[in-house]
Protein backbone atom coordinates (compact mmCIF):
# COMPACT_ATOMS: atom_id res chain seq x y z
CA UNK A 1 0.00 0.00 0.00
CA UNK A 2 1.23 3.49 -0.74
CA UNK A 3 0.79 6.09 1.98
CA UNK A 4 1.50 9.78 2.29
CA UNK A 5 3.24 11.60 5.10
CA UNK A 6 3.21 15.28 5.93
CA UNK A 7 6.56 16.67 7.03
CA UNK A 8 7.49 19.82 8.89
CA UNK A 9 8.30 22.90 6.82
CA UNK A 10 11.54 24.58 7.82
CA UNK A 11 11.36 28.38 7.94
CA UNK A 12 13.21 30.09 5.08
CA UNK A 13 15.54 31.75 7.56
CA UNK A 14 16.56 28.39 9.02
CA UNK A 15 17.23 26.94 5.59
CA UNK A 16 19.36 29.97 4.66
CA UNK A 17 21.28 29.73 7.94
CA UNK A 18 22.07 26.06 7.28
CA UNK A 19 23.46 27.04 3.88
CA UNK A 20 25.78 29.62 5.38
CA UNK A 21 23.66 32.63 4.41
CA UNK A 22 24.69 32.81 0.75
CA UNK A 23 22.71 31.39 -2.12
CA UNK A 24 23.53 31.71 -5.82
CA UNK A 25 20.40 33.02 -7.59
CA UNK A 26 20.88 30.80 -10.66
CA UNK A 27 22.40 27.52 -11.73
CA UNK A 28 23.15 27.23 -15.45
CA UNK A 29 23.15 24.13 -17.68
CA UNK A 30 26.54 22.67 -18.63
CA UNK A 31 26.92 21.93 -22.34
CA UNK A 32 29.08 18.83 -21.96
CA UNK A 33 26.90 16.99 -19.43
CA UNK A 34 23.37 18.43 -19.31
CA UNK A 35 21.36 15.87 -21.28
CA UNK A 36 23.91 13.10 -20.75
CA UNK A 37 23.22 13.12 -17.00
CA UNK A 38 19.49 12.90 -17.73
CA UNK A 39 20.01 9.90 -20.01
CA UNK A 40 22.14 8.12 -17.41
CA UNK A 41 19.56 8.66 -14.66
CA UNK A 42 16.68 7.53 -16.89
CA UNK A 43 18.47 4.28 -17.67
CA UNK A 44 19.10 3.73 -13.98
CA UNK A 45 15.45 4.36 -13.07
CA UNK A 46 14.08 2.22 -15.90
CA UNK A 47 15.21 -1.07 -14.32
CA UNK A 48 12.13 -2.79 -12.94
CA UNK A 49 9.92 0.28 -13.43
CA UNK A 50 6.37 -0.11 -14.71
CA UNK A 51 7.17 2.57 -17.31
CA UNK A 52 10.60 1.16 -18.05
CA UNK A 53 10.20 1.07 -21.83
CA UNK A 54 9.12 4.69 -21.92
CA UNK A 55 11.95 5.79 -19.63
CA UNK A 56 14.42 4.04 -21.94
CA UNK A 57 12.90 5.81 -24.94
CA UNK A 58 13.34 9.18 -23.22
CA UNK A 59 16.92 8.16 -22.37
CA UNK A 60 17.59 7.65 -26.09
CA UNK A 61 15.97 11.01 -26.71
CA UNK A 62 18.23 12.67 -24.14
CA UNK A 63 21.30 11.13 -25.75
CA UNK A 64 20.22 12.61 -29.10
CA UNK A 65 19.68 15.96 -27.37
CA UNK A 66 23.19 15.83 -25.93
CA UNK A 67 24.66 15.25 -29.39
CA UNK A 68 22.61 18.13 -30.81
CA UNK A 69 23.62 20.46 -27.98
CA UNK A 70 27.30 19.72 -28.54
CA UNK A 71 26.90 20.21 -32.29
CA UNK A 72 25.23 23.59 -31.73
CA UNK A 73 28.16 24.59 -29.56
CA UNK A 74 30.58 23.81 -32.39
CA UNK A 75 28.54 25.23 -35.27
CA UNK A 76 26.66 28.10 -33.66
CA UNK A 77 24.12 29.70 -35.95
CA UNK A 78 21.37 30.26 -33.35
CA UNK A 79 20.94 33.94 -32.49
CA UNK A 80 20.87 35.13 -28.89
CA UNK A 81 19.87 38.62 -27.65
CA UNK A 82 22.67 41.13 -27.28
CA UNK A 83 23.39 42.94 -24.01
CA UNK A 84 21.08 45.84 -24.81
CA UNK A 85 18.18 43.51 -25.57
CA UNK A 86 18.77 41.59 -22.35
CA UNK A 87 18.83 44.84 -20.36
CA UNK A 88 15.60 46.01 -21.99
CA UNK A 89 13.91 42.73 -21.14
CA UNK A 90 15.16 42.93 -17.56
CA UNK A 91 13.89 46.49 -17.11
CA UNK A 92 10.52 45.47 -18.53
CA UNK A 93 10.35 42.44 -16.22
CA UNK A 94 10.33 40.00 -19.14
CA UNK A 95 12.47 36.97 -19.95
CA UNK A 96 15.07 37.66 -22.68
CA UNK A 97 14.45 34.31 -24.39
CA UNK A 98 10.66 34.34 -24.12
CA UNK A 99 9.31 31.03 -25.41
CA UNK A 100 5.60 31.73 -25.71
CA UNK A 101 5.56 35.10 -27.46
CA UNK A 102 9.16 35.76 -28.46
CA UNK A 103 10.86 35.10 -31.80
CA UNK A 104 11.81 31.50 -32.50
CA UNK A 105 14.91 30.81 -34.56
CA UNK A 106 13.94 28.46 -37.44
CA UNK A 107 17.13 26.49 -36.78
CA UNK A 108 15.13 24.49 -34.21
CA UNK A 109 13.64 22.44 -37.04
CA UNK A 110 17.12 21.36 -38.10
CA UNK A 111 17.72 20.23 -34.51
CA UNK A 112 14.46 18.29 -34.64
CA UNK A 113 15.38 16.47 -37.84
CA UNK A 114 18.80 15.68 -36.38
CA UNK A 115 17.17 14.11 -33.33
CA UNK A 116 14.67 12.18 -35.45
CA UNK A 117 17.48 10.72 -37.57
CA UNK A 118 19.36 9.65 -34.45
CA UNK A 119 16.30 7.92 -32.99
CA UNK A 120 15.31 6.18 -36.23
CA UNK A 121 18.45 4.03 -36.05
CA UNK A 122 17.23 2.53 -32.75
CA UNK A 123 13.42 2.76 -32.90
CA UNK A 124 12.15 0.76 -35.85
CA UNK A 125 8.66 -0.40 -34.88
CA UNK A 126 5.64 0.45 -32.77
CA UNK A 127 3.97 3.78 -31.95
CA UNK A 128 7.30 5.54 -31.42
CA UNK A 129 8.50 4.63 -34.92
CA UNK A 130 5.19 5.81 -36.37
CA UNK A 131 5.50 9.15 -34.60
CA UNK A 132 9.06 9.56 -35.86
CA UNK A 133 7.92 8.79 -39.40
CA UNK A 134 5.25 11.50 -39.18
CA UNK A 135 7.84 14.02 -38.04
CA UNK A 136 10.19 12.95 -40.82
CA UNK A 137 7.47 13.66 -43.42
CA UNK A 138 6.18 16.85 -41.79
CA UNK A 139 6.59 20.23 -43.45
CA UNK A 140 7.78 23.43 -41.78
CA UNK A 141 4.26 24.79 -41.22
CA UNK A 142 3.13 21.68 -39.34
CA UNK A 143 6.26 21.64 -37.19
CA UNK A 144 5.90 25.31 -36.27
CA UNK A 145 2.29 24.73 -35.28
CA UNK A 146 3.38 21.87 -33.04
CA UNK A 147 6.01 24.11 -31.44
CA UNK A 148 3.47 26.91 -30.94
CA UNK A 149 1.10 24.52 -29.20
CA UNK A 150 3.79 23.13 -26.91
CA UNK A 151 5.27 26.48 -25.95
CA UNK A 152 1.86 28.01 -25.24
CA UNK A 153 0.39 25.04 -23.37
CA UNK A 154 -2.35 24.43 -25.94
CA UNK A 155 -3.48 20.88 -26.68
CA UNK A 156 -5.57 21.70 -29.76
CA UNK A 157 -3.97 20.07 -32.80
CA UNK A 158 -1.04 18.69 -30.82
CA UNK A 159 0.32 15.30 -31.89
CA UNK A 160 0.69 13.82 -28.40
CA UNK A 161 2.81 10.88 -29.52
CA UNK A 162 5.28 13.11 -31.36
CA UNK A 163 5.21 15.90 -28.75
CA UNK A 164 8.18 14.62 -26.67
CA UNK A 165 10.43 14.62 -29.75
CA UNK A 166 9.33 18.12 -30.79
CA UNK A 167 9.83 19.27 -27.20
CA UNK A 168 13.29 17.67 -27.14
CA UNK A 169 14.40 19.77 -30.11
CA UNK A 170 13.04 22.94 -28.52
CA UNK A 171 14.78 22.09 -25.24
CA UNK A 172 18.11 21.53 -26.99
CA UNK A 173 17.89 24.87 -28.80
CA UNK A 174 16.77 26.90 -25.77
CA UNK A 175 19.41 25.27 -23.58
CA UNK A 176 22.03 26.22 -26.17
CA UNK A 177 20.76 29.81 -26.16
CA UNK A 178 20.95 30.04 -22.37
CA UNK A 179 24.51 28.71 -22.38
CA UNK A 180 25.48 31.24 -25.05
CA UNK A 181 23.73 34.04 -23.16
CA UNK A 182 25.75 33.26 -20.03
CA UNK A 183 28.97 32.92 -22.04
CA UNK A 184 28.45 36.31 -23.71
CA UNK A 185 27.73 37.93 -20.36
CA UNK A 186 30.89 36.52 -18.83
CA UNK A 187 32.93 37.58 -21.87
CA UNK A 188 31.84 41.19 -21.43
CA UNK A 189 33.37 41.24 -17.96
CA UNK A 190 32.89 44.02 -15.40
CA UNK A 191 32.15 46.70 -18.01
CA UNK A 192 29.21 44.72 -19.30
CA UNK A 193 27.94 43.98 -15.83
CA UNK A 194 27.20 47.56 -14.80
CA UNK A 195 23.47 47.23 -15.38
CA UNK A 196 23.21 43.86 -13.59
CA UNK A 197 25.60 41.31 -12.16
CA UNK A 198 23.69 38.34 -13.58
CA UNK A 199 22.96 37.51 -17.23
CA UNK A 200 19.22 37.88 -16.56
CA UNK A 201 17.06 39.56 -13.97
CA UNK A 202 14.57 37.75 -11.73
CA UNK A 203 10.92 38.14 -12.77
CA UNK A 204 8.10 39.36 -10.55
CA UNK A 205 6.51 35.95 -11.01
CA UNK A 206 9.08 33.73 -9.34
CA UNK A 207 7.20 30.61 -10.40
CA UNK A 208 8.28 30.86 -14.05
CA UNK A 209 11.73 30.77 -15.62
CA UNK A 210 13.55 34.15 -15.69
CA UNK A 211 15.24 33.17 -18.97
CA UNK A 212 12.39 31.87 -21.11
CA UNK A 213 9.19 32.30 -19.08
CA UNK A 214 8.36 28.58 -18.98
CA UNK A 215 7.07 26.71 -15.97
CA UNK A 216 9.41 24.44 -13.99
CA UNK A 217 9.40 20.67 -14.16
CA UNK A 218 10.04 20.27 -10.44
CA UNK A 219 12.15 21.92 -7.81
CA UNK A 220 15.36 20.35 -6.59
CA UNK A 221 17.27 20.79 -3.34
CA UNK A 222 20.96 21.02 -4.21
CA UNK A 223 23.83 19.85 -2.04
CA UNK A 224 27.45 20.93 -1.99
CA UNK A 225 29.17 24.31 -2.09
CA UNK A 226 27.06 27.39 -1.44
CA UNK A 227 23.89 25.62 -2.62
CA UNK A 228 23.72 23.18 0.28
CA UNK A 229 20.08 22.52 1.12
CA UNK A 230 18.80 25.28 -1.14
CA UNK A 231 15.80 24.75 -3.41
CA UNK A 232 15.97 25.63 -7.11
CA UNK A 233 13.19 25.46 -9.68
CA UNK A 234 14.27 23.60 -12.83
CA UNK A 235 12.96 25.03 -16.11
CA UNK A 236 11.01 22.60 -18.28
CA UNK A 237 12.39 24.16 -21.48
CA UNK A 238 15.83 25.74 -21.15
CA UNK A 239 17.22 23.93 -18.11
CA UNK A 240 17.92 27.10 -16.11
CA UNK A 241 17.56 26.71 -12.37
CA UNK A 242 16.54 29.66 -10.22
CA UNK A 243 16.39 29.92 -6.46
CA UNK A 244 13.12 29.95 -4.57
CA UNK A 245 13.14 29.40 -0.79
CA UNK A 246 11.64 26.19 0.45
CA UNK A 247 8.33 26.61 2.20
CA UNK A 248 7.14 29.11 -0.42
CA UNK A 249 4.53 28.11 -3.00
CA UNK A 250 5.91 28.29 -6.54
CA UNK A 251 2.45 29.07 -7.90
CA UNK A 252 1.12 31.83 -5.62
CA UNK A 253 4.05 32.70 -3.33
CA UNK A 254 2.26 31.78 -0.10
CA UNK A 255 4.39 30.55 2.79
CA UNK A 256 3.98 29.25 6.32
CA UNK A 257 3.34 25.85 7.83
CA UNK A 258 -0.40 26.52 8.01
CA UNK A 259 -0.51 26.68 4.18
CA UNK A 260 2.45 24.60 2.95
CA UNK A 261 2.81 20.87 3.51
CA UNK A 262 4.99 18.16 2.04
CA UNK A 263 3.54 14.85 0.89
CA UNK A 264 5.57 11.80 0.00
CA UNK A 265 5.14 8.10 -0.71
CA UNK A 266 6.22 5.03 1.17
CA UNK A 267 5.81 1.43 0.07
CA UNK A 268 4.31 -0.72 2.82
CA UNK A 269 4.30 -4.38 1.79
CA UNK A 270 1.82 -5.92 4.18
CA UNK A 271 2.73 -3.56 7.01
CA UNK A 272 0.53 -3.69 10.13
CA UNK A 273 -1.19 -0.63 11.60
CA UNK A 274 1.33 -0.39 14.42
CA UNK A 275 4.09 0.00 11.83
CA UNK A 276 2.56 3.11 10.27
CA UNK A 277 4.62 5.61 12.35
CA UNK A 278 7.81 4.01 11.02
CA UNK A 279 6.43 4.14 7.49
CA UNK A 280 5.58 7.82 7.94
CA UNK A 281 9.12 8.50 9.13
CA UNK A 282 10.51 6.82 6.02
CA UNK A 283 8.11 8.79 3.83
CA UNK A 284 9.29 12.03 5.44
CA UNK A 285 12.83 11.16 4.36
CA UNK A 286 11.79 10.35 0.78
CA UNK A 287 13.86 11.54 -2.15
CA UNK A 288 10.80 13.05 -3.84
CA UNK A 289 8.03 14.99 -2.11
CA UNK A 290 5.16 17.14 -3.25
CA UNK A 291 5.15 20.66 -1.83
CA UNK A 292 1.43 21.44 -1.60
CA UNK A 293 -0.26 24.77 -0.98
CA UNK A 294 -3.68 25.08 0.63
CA UNK A 295 -3.84 28.78 -0.28
CA UNK A 296 -4.06 28.23 -4.05
CA UNK A 297 -4.59 24.48 -4.37
CA UNK A 298 -1.41 23.79 -6.36
CA UNK A 299 1.70 21.71 -5.78
CA UNK A 300 5.21 21.25 -7.13
CA UNK A 301 7.45 18.27 -6.56
CA UNK A 302 10.64 18.71 -4.57
CA UNK A 303 13.49 16.36 -5.49
CA UNK A 304 16.06 16.03 -2.71
CA UNK A 305 19.41 16.04 -4.45
CA UNK A 306 21.14 16.00 -1.09
CA UNK A 307 19.51 12.61 -0.41
CA UNK A 308 20.10 11.16 -3.87
CA UNK A 309 23.20 12.64 -5.58
CA UNK A 310 22.28 11.09 -8.95
CA UNK A 311 18.78 12.63 -8.99
CA UNK A 312 17.92 14.52 -12.17
CA UNK A 313 14.77 16.72 -12.31
CA UNK A 314 13.16 15.46 -15.54
CA UNK A 315 14.08 11.81 -15.04
CA UNK A 316 13.01 11.60 -11.40
CA UNK A 317 9.79 13.43 -12.18
CA UNK A 318 8.87 10.91 -14.90
CA UNK A 319 9.67 7.99 -12.63
CA UNK A 320 7.45 9.30 -9.80
CA UNK A 321 4.14 9.71 -11.62
CA UNK A 322 2.39 7.75 -8.86
CA UNK A 323 2.96 10.68 -6.54
CA UNK A 324 1.21 13.01 -9.00
CA UNK A 325 -1.77 10.68 -9.18
CA UNK A 326 -2.16 10.48 -5.41
CA UNK A 327 -1.74 14.22 -4.88
CA UNK A 328 -4.31 14.83 -7.63
CA UNK A 329 -6.78 12.78 -5.58
CA UNK A 330 -6.58 15.50 -2.90
CA UNK A 331 -7.76 18.07 -5.46
CA UNK A 332 -4.39 19.80 -5.87
CA UNK A 333 -3.27 20.90 -9.34
CA UNK A 334 0.29 20.63 -10.55
CA UNK A 335 2.22 23.86 -11.14
CA UNK A 336 5.06 22.15 -12.97
CA UNK A 337 5.04 20.59 -16.43
CA UNK A 338 7.14 17.85 -17.99
CA UNK A 339 7.30 18.21 -21.77
CA UNK A 340 8.31 14.58 -22.12
CA UNK A 341 4.88 13.34 -20.98
CA UNK A 342 1.75 15.39 -21.66
CA UNK A 343 -1.88 14.49 -21.76
CA UNK A 344 -5.14 16.19 -22.56
CA UNK A 345 -7.82 16.54 -25.20
CA UNK A 346 -6.23 17.12 -28.63
CA UNK A 347 -9.52 18.74 -29.70
CA UNK A 348 -8.95 21.73 -27.52
CA UNK A 349 -8.24 21.24 -23.81
CA UNK A 350 -5.39 23.20 -22.29
CA UNK A 351 -2.22 21.49 -21.08
CA UNK A 352 -2.47 22.76 -17.52
CA UNK A 353 -3.12 19.58 -15.60
CA UNK A 354 0.35 18.05 -15.27
CA UNK A 355 1.14 14.64 -16.65
CA UNK A 356 -0.35 11.22 -17.23
CA UNK A 357 1.37 7.86 -16.93
CA UNK A 358 -1.04 6.33 -19.41
CA UNK A 359 1.41 6.19 -22.33
CA UNK A 360 -0.12 8.87 -24.54
CA UNK A 361 3.50 9.63 -25.38
CA UNK A 362 5.33 7.02 -27.44
CA UNK A 363 6.65 3.95 -25.68
CA UNK A 364 10.08 2.90 -26.80
CA UNK A 365 12.93 0.57 -26.21
CA UNK A 366 16.56 0.78 -25.29
C-alpha positions as CSV (number, residue, x, y, z in Angstrom):
1,X,0.0,0.0,0.0
2,X,1.2,3.5,-0.7
3,X,0.8,6.1,2.0
4,X,1.5,9.8,2.3
5,X,3.2,11.6,5.1
6,X,3.2,15.3,5.9
7,X,6.6,16.7,7.0
8,X,7.5,19.8,8.9
9,X,8.3,22.9,6.8
10,X,11.5,24.6,7.8
11,X,11.4,28.4,7.9
12,X,13.2,30.1,5.1
13,X,15.5,31.8,7.6
14,X,16.6,28.4,9.0
15,X,17.2,26.9,5.6
16,X,19.4,30.0,4.7
17,X,21.3,29.7,7.9
18,X,22.1,26.1,7.3
19,X,23.5,27.0,3.9
20,X,25.8,29.6,5.4
21,X,23.7,32.6,4.4
22,X,24.7,32.8,0.7
23,X,22.7,31.4,-2.1
24,X,23.5,31.7,-5.8
25,X,20.4,33.0,-7.6
26,X,20.9,30.8,-10.7
27,X,22.4,27.5,-11.7
28,X,23.2,27.2,-15.4
29,X,23.2,24.1,-17.7
30,X,26.5,22.7,-18.6
31,X,26.9,21.9,-22.3
32,X,29.1,18.8,-22.0
33,X,26.9,17.0,-19.4
34,X,23.4,18.4,-19.3
35,X,21.4,15.9,-21.3
36,X,23.9,13.1,-20.8
37,X,23.2,13.1,-17.0
38,X,19.5,12.9,-17.7
39,X,20.0,9.9,-20.0
40,X,22.1,8.1,-17.4
41,X,19.6,8.7,-14.7
42,X,16.7,7.5,-16.9
43,X,18.5,4.3,-17.7
44,X,19.1,3.7,-14.0
45,X,15.5,4.4,-13.1
46,X,14.1,2.2,-15.9
47,X,15.2,-1.1,-14.3
48,X,12.1,-2.8,-12.9
49,X,9.9,0.3,-13.4
50,X,6.4,-0.1,-14.7
51,X,7.2,2.6,-17.3
52,X,10.6,1.2,-18.1
53,X,10.2,1.1,-21.8
54,X,9.1,4.7,-21.9
55,X,12.0,5.8,-19.6
56,X,14.4,4.0,-21.9
57,X,12.9,5.8,-24.9
58,X,13.3,9.2,-23.2
59,X,16.9,8.2,-22.4
60,X,17.6,7.7,-26.1
61,X,16.0,11.0,-26.7
62,X,18.2,12.7,-24.1
63,X,21.3,11.1,-25.7
64,X,20.2,12.6,-29.1
65,X,19.7,16.0,-27.4
66,X,23.2,15.8,-25.9
67,X,24.7,15.3,-29.4
68,X,22.6,18.1,-30.8
69,X,23.6,20.5,-28.0
70,X,27.3,19.7,-28.5
71,X,26.9,20.2,-32.3
72,X,25.2,23.6,-31.7
73,X,28.2,24.6,-29.6
74,X,30.6,23.8,-32.4
75,X,28.5,25.2,-35.3
76,X,26.7,28.1,-33.7
77,X,24.1,29.7,-36.0
78,X,21.4,30.3,-33.3
79,X,20.9,33.9,-32.5
80,X,20.9,35.1,-28.9
81,X,19.9,38.6,-27.6
82,X,22.7,41.1,-27.3
83,X,23.4,42.9,-24.0
84,X,21.1,45.8,-24.8
85,X,18.2,43.5,-25.6
86,X,18.8,41.6,-22.3
87,X,18.8,44.8,-20.4
88,X,15.6,46.0,-22.0
89,X,13.9,42.7,-21.1
90,X,15.2,42.9,-17.6
91,X,13.9,46.5,-17.1
92,X,10.5,45.5,-18.5
93,X,10.4,42.4,-16.2
94,X,10.3,40.0,-19.1
95,X,12.5,37.0,-20.0
96,X,15.1,37.7,-22.7
97,X,14.4,34.3,-24.4
98,X,10.7,34.3,-24.1
99,X,9.3,31.0,-25.4
100,X,5.6,31.7,-25.7
101,X,5.6,35.1,-27.5
102,X,9.2,35.8,-28.5
103,X,10.9,35.1,-31.8
104,X,11.8,31.5,-32.5
105,X,14.9,30.8,-34.6
106,X,13.9,28.5,-37.4
107,X,17.1,26.5,-36.8
108,X,15.1,24.5,-34.2
109,X,13.6,22.4,-37.0
110,X,17.1,21.4,-38.1
111,X,17.7,20.2,-34.5
112,X,14.5,18.3,-34.6
113,X,15.4,16.5,-37.8
114,X,18.8,15.7,-36.4
115,X,17.2,14.1,-33.3
116,X,14.7,12.2,-35.5
117,X,17.5,10.7,-37.6
118,X,19.4,9.6,-34.4
119,X,16.3,7.9,-33.0
120,X,15.3,6.2,-36.2
121,X,18.4,4.0,-36.0
122,X,17.2,2.5,-32.7
123,X,13.4,2.8,-32.9
124,X,12.1,0.8,-35.9
125,X,8.7,-0.4,-34.9
126,X,5.6,0.4,-32.8
127,X,4.0,3.8,-32.0
128,X,7.3,5.5,-31.4
129,X,8.5,4.6,-34.9
130,X,5.2,5.8,-36.4
131,X,5.5,9.1,-34.6
132,X,9.1,9.6,-35.9
133,X,7.9,8.8,-39.4
134,X,5.3,11.5,-39.2
135,X,7.8,14.0,-38.0
136,X,10.2,12.9,-40.8
137,X,7.5,13.7,-43.4
138,X,6.2,16.8,-41.8
139,X,6.6,20.2,-43.5
140,X,7.8,23.4,-41.8
141,X,4.3,24.8,-41.2
142,X,3.1,21.7,-39.3
143,X,6.3,21.6,-37.2
144,X,5.9,25.3,-36.3
145,X,2.3,24.7,-35.3
146,X,3.4,21.9,-33.0
147,X,6.0,24.1,-31.4
148,X,3.5,26.9,-30.9
149,X,1.1,24.5,-29.2
150,X,3.8,23.1,-26.9
151,X,5.3,26.5,-25.9
152,X,1.9,28.0,-25.2
153,X,0.4,25.0,-23.4
154,X,-2.3,24.4,-25.9
155,X,-3.5,20.9,-26.7
156,X,-5.6,21.7,-29.8
157,X,-4.0,20.1,-32.8
158,X,-1.0,18.7,-30.8
159,X,0.3,15.3,-31.9
160,X,0.7,13.8,-28.4
161,X,2.8,10.9,-29.5
162,X,5.3,13.1,-31.4
163,X,5.2,15.9,-28.8
164,X,8.2,14.6,-26.7
165,X,10.4,14.6,-29.8
166,X,9.3,18.1,-30.8
167,X,9.8,19.3,-27.2
168,X,13.3,17.7,-27.1
169,X,14.4,19.8,-30.1
170,X,13.0,22.9,-28.5
171,X,14.8,22.1,-25.2
172,X,18.1,21.5,-27.0
173,X,17.9,24.9,-28.8
174,X,16.8,26.9,-25.8
175,X,19.4,25.3,-23.6
176,X,22.0,26.2,-26.2
177,X,20.8,29.8,-26.2
178,X,21.0,30.0,-22.4
179,X,24.5,28.7,-22.4
180,X,25.5,31.2,-25.0
181,X,23.7,34.0,-23.2
182,X,25.7,33.3,-20.0
183,X,29.0,32.9,-22.0
184,X,28.4,36.3,-23.7
185,X,27.7,37.9,-20.4
186,X,30.9,36.5,-18.8
187,X,32.9,37.6,-21.9
188,X,31.8,41.2,-21.4
189,X,33.4,41.2,-18.0
190,X,32.9,44.0,-15.4
191,X,32.2,46.7,-18.0
192,X,29.2,44.7,-19.3
193,X,27.9,44.0,-15.8
194,X,27.2,47.6,-14.8
195,X,23.5,47.2,-15.4
196,X,23.2,43.9,-13.6
197,X,25.6,41.3,-12.2
198,X,23.7,38.3,-13.6
199,X,23.0,37.5,-17.2
200,X,19.2,37.9,-16.6
201,X,17.1,39.6,-14.0
202,X,14.6,37.8,-11.7
203,X,10.9,38.1,-12.8
204,X,8.1,39.4,-10.5
205,X,6.5,36.0,-11.0
206,X,9.1,33.7,-9.3
207,X,7.2,30.6,-10.4
208,X,8.3,30.9,-14.0
209,X,11.7,30.8,-15.6
210,X,13.5,34.1,-15.7
211,X,15.2,33.2,-19.0
212,X,12.4,31.9,-21.1
213,X,9.2,32.3,-19.1
214,X,8.4,28.6,-19.0
215,X,7.1,26.7,-16.0
216,X,9.4,24.4,-14.0
217,X,9.4,20.7,-14.2
218,X,10.0,20.3,-10.4
219,X,12.1,21.9,-7.8
220,X,15.4,20.3,-6.6
221,X,17.3,20.8,-3.3
222,X,21.0,21.0,-4.2
223,X,23.8,19.8,-2.0
224,X,27.5,20.9,-2.0
225,X,29.2,24.3,-2.1
226,X,27.1,27.4,-1.4
227,X,23.9,25.6,-2.6
228,X,23.7,23.2,0.3
229,X,20.1,22.5,1.1
230,X,18.8,25.3,-1.1
231,X,15.8,24.7,-3.4
232,X,16.0,25.6,-7.1
233,X,13.2,25.5,-9.7
234,X,14.3,23.6,-12.8
235,X,13.0,25.0,-16.1
236,X,11.0,22.6,-18.3
237,X,12.4,24.2,-21.5
238,X,15.8,25.7,-21.2
239,X,17.2,23.9,-18.1
240,X,17.9,27.1,-16.1
241,X,17.6,26.7,-12.4
242,X,16.5,29.7,-10.2
243,X,16.4,29.9,-6.5
244,X,13.1,29.9,-4.6
245,X,13.1,29.4,-0.8
246,X,11.6,26.2,0.5
247,X,8.3,26.6,2.2
248,X,7.1,29.1,-0.4
249,X,4.5,28.1,-3.0
250,X,5.9,28.3,-6.5
251,X,2.5,29.1,-7.9
252,X,1.1,31.8,-5.6
253,X,4.1,32.7,-3.3
254,X,2.3,31.8,-0.1
255,X,4.4,30.5,2.8
256,X,4.0,29.3,6.3
257,X,3.3,25.8,7.8
258,X,-0.4,26.5,8.0
259,X,-0.5,26.7,4.2
260,X,2.4,24.6,3.0
261,X,2.8,20.9,3.5
262,X,5.0,18.2,2.0
263,X,3.5,14.8,0.9
264,X,5.6,11.8,0.0
265,X,5.1,8.1,-0.7
266,X,6.2,5.0,1.2
267,X,5.8,1.4,0.1
268,X,4.3,-0.7,2.8
269,X,4.3,-4.4,1.8
270,X,1.8,-5.9,4.2
271,X,2.7,-3.6,7.0
272,X,0.5,-3.7,10.1
273,X,-1.2,-0.6,11.6
274,X,1.3,-0.4,14.4
275,X,4.1,0.0,11.8
276,X,2.6,3.1,10.3
277,X,4.6,5.6,12.3
278,X,7.8,4.0,11.0
279,X,6.4,4.1,7.5
280,X,5.6,7.8,7.9
281,X,9.1,8.5,9.1
282,X,10.5,6.8,6.0
283,X,8.1,8.8,3.8
284,X,9.3,12.0,5.4
285,X,12.8,11.2,4.4
286,X,11.8,10.4,0.8
287,X,13.9,11.5,-2.2
288,X,10.8,13.0,-3.8
289,X,8.0,15.0,-2.1
290,X,5.2,17.1,-3.3
291,X,5.1,20.7,-1.8
292,X,1.4,21.4,-1.6
293,X,-0.3,24.8,-1.0
294,X,-3.7,25.1,0.6
295,X,-3.8,28.8,-0.3
296,X,-4.1,28.2,-4.1
297,X,-4.6,24.5,-4.4
298,X,-1.4,23.8,-6.4
299,X,1.7,21.7,-5.8
300,X,5.2,21.3,-7.1
301,X,7.5,18.3,-6.6
302,X,10.6,18.7,-4.6
303,X,13.5,16.4,-5.5
304,X,16.1,16.0,-2.7
305,X,19.4,16.0,-4.5
306,X,21.1,16.0,-1.1
307,X,19.5,12.6,-0.4
308,X,20.1,11.2,-3.9
309,X,23.2,12.6,-5.6
310,X,22.3,11.1,-9.0
311,X,18.8,12.6,-9.0
312,X,17.9,14.5,-12.2
313,X,14.8,16.7,-12.3
314,X,13.2,15.5,-15.5
315,X,14.1,11.8,-15.0
316,X,13.0,11.6,-11.4
317,X,9.8,13.4,-12.2
318,X,8.9,10.9,-14.9
319,X,9.7,8.0,-12.6
320,X,7.5,9.3,-9.8
321,X,4.1,9.7,-11.6
322,X,2.4,7.7,-8.9
323,X,3.0,10.7,-6.5
324,X,1.2,13.0,-9.0
325,X,-1.8,10.7,-9.2
326,X,-2.2,10.5,-5.4
327,X,-1.7,14.2,-4.9
328,X,-4.3,14.8,-7.6
329,X,-6.8,12.8,-5.6
330,X,-6.6,15.5,-2.9
331,X,-7.8,18.1,-5.5
332,X,-4.4,19.8,-5.9
333,X,-3.3,20.9,-9.3
334,X,0.3,20.6,-10.6
335,X,2.2,23.9,-11.1
336,X,5.1,22.2,-13.0
337,X,5.0,20.6,-16.4
338,X,7.1,17.8,-18.0
339,X,7.3,18.2,-21.8
340,X,8.3,14.6,-22.1
341,X,4.9,13.3,-21.0
342,X,1.8,15.4,-21.7
343,X,-1.9,14.5,-21.8
344,X,-5.1,16.2,-22.6
345,X,-7.8,16.5,-25.2
346,X,-6.2,17.1,-28.6
347,X,-9.5,18.7,-29.7
348,X,-9.0,21.7,-27.5
349,X,-8.2,21.2,-23.8
350,X,-5.4,23.2,-22.3
351,X,-2.2,21.5,-21.1
352,X,-2.5,22.8,-17.5
353,X,-3.1,19.6,-15.6
354,X,0.3,18.0,-15.3
355,X,1.1,14.6,-16.7
356,X,-0.3,11.2,-17.2
357,X,1.4,7.9,-16.9
358,X,-1.0,6.3,-19.4
359,X,1.4,6.2,-22.3
360,X,-0.1,8.9,-24.5
361,X,3.5,9.6,-25.4
362,X,5.3,7.0,-27.4
363,X,6.7,3.9,-25.7
364,X,10.1,2.9,-26.8
365,X,12.9,0.6,-26.2
366,X,16.6,0.8,-25.3
